[in-house]
């Protein structure tokens, strides 16, 4: 009998929690992924950037985590454009077009605005 009561209690808690999670949703008021950011996400995927870089803690470890790059001191749009245009010693120059670079920057702004690990 004790196992049945425990099961019913846990199942009830699970259902209440699930209902809460699915009805409250996620707060997307911080940022909206505009059409340009969507294009940037596709460019990010096309060049397999997650092989080296992380976003939201997912991806490779060769390059830096890009989740909050745009809000770091000294790393603004011009800094990111320079890196994307010429690459670095460890990051190859992918010969991105100006449109691809602008789209990637919009995507990086979106990622930065939706990051939750603010210190």
N, C-alpha and C positions, 0 to 999 in steps of 0.2 A: 504493500500500500504506500509506503514511504517513497518508493521509486516512481510510482504513478503521480503522486503529488509533486515531486521534484520535476518530473518531465513536464507536467502541465504548467508549473510555474515558469520553467525555462522557456517553454514554447510561447507562453503568453508574453514574457519579456522580449523574446525575439521578434514576435509579431508587432508589438508596440514600437520597438526600436526601428524595425524595418519600415513601418508606416511613417514614422517620424522622418527618417532619412529620405524616403521617396517623396514625401509631400513638401518638405522644406526646400529641397533642391540645393543648388549651388548658387552662390551670390556672384552673378556675372556683371554686377553694376560697376566693378572696377575697370573693366575694359571689354571692348567688343572687338572680335576679330573681323576687321573690315576686309574687303575684297583683296586689297594689296597685301595684307598680312597672310591671307590664305594662299596667295601666289608665293609668298616668301616661305611658307611652310612646305609647299611643293618643291621649291628650289632646295630647301634644307634636306628634303627626302631624296631628291634627284641626285644630289652629290654625296649622299650617305654621310652627312655630317655627324650623325650619332655614332659612327664607327670610332670617332676620336673625342667627341664632345658630349657632355651631359646636359640635359634639360630636365628640370624637376627631379634630378637624381638618377635619371635613366640614360644610359649610353656608355661611351668609352671613357678611358682615363688618360689617353695620350695628350689631349688638348684640355684647356680649362673648361670648367662648368660655365655654361652660357646663360644660366637662368636669370641672373641679375646683373648681367654685364652692362646694360644701358644705364643703370643707376649708380654704378661704381664711380668714385671720384676720378676724373681724368679720362674716363672711357665714354666719350660721347659719340654722336653719329660720325663725326669726322675721323675719329680714331678707328671705329669699326670699318668705315669705308676704306681707309688706308690699308688695313689688314686684308680685307676682302679683295682689294685690287691687286695687291702684290704678293700676298702670302707672307710667310715667315720661314725661318730655317726648318721648322718642323711641319708647318702647314703649307701644302703646295698651292701654287697659283692656279686656280681653276678657270682662269680666263672668263670670269663672269661679266655679263653685259651690265651696263648702267642700270637697266630695268631690274635685272636679277638682284643686284646689290641693294637697290632701293626697296625691293620687296622683302629681302632678307632683313633689312633694318626694321621695317614695319613689323615683321614677325617677331624680331628680338624685342621690340618695344612692347608688343602684346605679352610675350612670355614674361618680361620683367614686371609688367603691371599686374599680372596674375600670380606672381610668386608669393608664397605665404611665409617664407622663412625670413622675415624682417627682424633685424637685431637692433 
